[in-house]
Amino acid sequence: MDVGIVGSTGYGGVELYRLLSNHPNVSECILYSSSLDGTSYAEEYPHLSGLSGEKVKPILLEEMQQLDFVFLAAPSGVSRELAQNLIGKKVKVIDLSGDLRLKNPREYEEWYKGESAPKHILDKAVYGLTELNRETIREADLIANPGCFPTATLLGLAPLFHHGLTKPHSLIIDAKTGLSGAGRKATQSSHFSETQENLRIYKVHEHQHTPEIEQQLKIWDSETGPITFSTHLIPMTRGIMVTMYAELKNTSTTGELHSLYHSFFEGSPFIRVRREGQFPSTKEVFGTNFCDVSIKADPRTNRVTIVSVIDNLVKGAAGQAVQNMNVMLGIDETTGLHYYPIYP
């Protein structure tokens, strides 16, 4: 296949290139950028020296329409325009921005502070949470790849919400992320001196991934209302840890919940339910498409704690996008993603 990456010079784009350039079904990976067209990719990313002599191209719609897949790794606001010009053509589109995830245009405008994609585009886009939506993804031409925080959160909560075991209004989500989630462009908040040896909460009650999480939880459990979702920036490059707390409707033991999670994710090769009493760390999924999950009930409070970790650039972005491509192709969803963590 011939595939294209729009936004190839960002962190998500270069991670896509790393995965797609080693994918056995990909013959050519074409790089596009609206800001750095004509640039040598190896000059922009010297770690690719000797591996890529390719030049980054400007956005070429007619060329992209003839590809097999295009991955949109551009900032929010760009994808909604490109998607309108690509759907209905030969190419299948996987969007890694937030432009196509929210089905309600008013919610997008409120949380993203920009114009929404047309409703018919939003209706066509399939939410690409692979483990929970494989059948719909398989038939899709347009995928809205989930955000990094929603991926870790929703995979951690899915078994509980599918079975209606928690009181949704009691849910509290505490999330922590590395700096690469903020993108490659430097800002004051991502400056080394501001982040090193520091822990900072940000976008309090305002994070744009909040409605995405709520939208999916409501599909699983109609009783779901507004959630409490807090995000923190920690001084590391990659990784997300989400710790979630909720009150159980009935008494359940850790063993019972652990068995439920194992059964629920049977046949999902990238979800690793950790053994009872063992909790994951971000280093244990570094550079991979794994999501590691642990769960423990507290009989004293009748609450449950769930911990979910991912690499935000892989399972939270590029890796899940490639996993969705594999499902759309009808091949083993692990193809091109056989990486164990870089450790220590």
Stockholm file with secondary structure:
# STOCKHOLM 1.0

chainA/1-344         MDVGIVGSTGYGGVELYRLLSNHPNVSECILYSSSLDGTSYAEEYPHLSGLSGEKVKPILLEEMQQLDFVFLAAPSGVSRELAQNLIGKKVKVIDLSGDLRLKNPREYEEWYKGESAPKHILDKAVYGLTELNRETIREADLIANPGCFPTATLLGLAPLFHHGLTKPHSLIIDAKTGLSGAGRKATQSSHFSETQENLRIYKVHEHQHTPEIEQQLKIWDSETGPITFSTHLIPMTRGIMVTMYAELKNTSTTGELHSLYHSFFEGSPFIRVRREGQFPSTKEVFGTNFCDVSIKADPRTNRVTIVSVIDNLVKGAAGQAVQNMNVMLGIDETTGLHYYPIYP
#=GR chainA/1-344 SS CEEEEETTTSHHHHHHHHHHTTCTTCSEEEEECSSSTTCBHHHHSGGGTTTCCCBCBCCCHHHHHTSSEEEECSCTTTHHHHHHHHTTSSCEEEECSSTTTCSCHHHHHHHHCSCCCCHHHHHHCEECCHHHHHHHHHTCSEEECCCHHHHHHHHHHHHHHHTTCEEEEEEEEEEEECGGGGCSSCCGGGSHHHHTTCCEEESTTTCTTHHHHHHHHHHHCTTCCCCEEEEEECSSSSCEEEEEEEEESSCCCHHHHHHHHHHHTTTCTTEEECCTTCCCCGGGGTTSSCEEEEEEEETTTTEEEEEEEECTTIIIIIHHHHHHHHHHHTSCTTTTCCCCCCCC
#=GC SS_cons         CEEEEETTTSHHHHHHHHHHTTCTTCSEEEEECSSSTTCBHHHHSGGGTTTCCCBCBCCCHHHHHTSSEEEECSCTTTHHHHHHHHTTSSCEEEECSSTTTCSCHHHHHHHHCSCCCCHHHHHHCEECCHHHHHHHHHTCSEEECCCHHHHHHHHHHHHHHHTTCEEEEEEEEEEEECGGGGCSSCCGGGSHHHHTTCCEEESTTTCTTHHHHHHHHHHHCTTCCCCEEEEEECSSSSCEEEEEEEEESSCCCHHHHHHHHHHHTTTCTTEEECCTTCCCCGGGGTTSSCEEEEEEEETTTTEEEEEEEECTTIIIIIHHHHHHHHHHHTSCTTTTCCCCCCCC
//
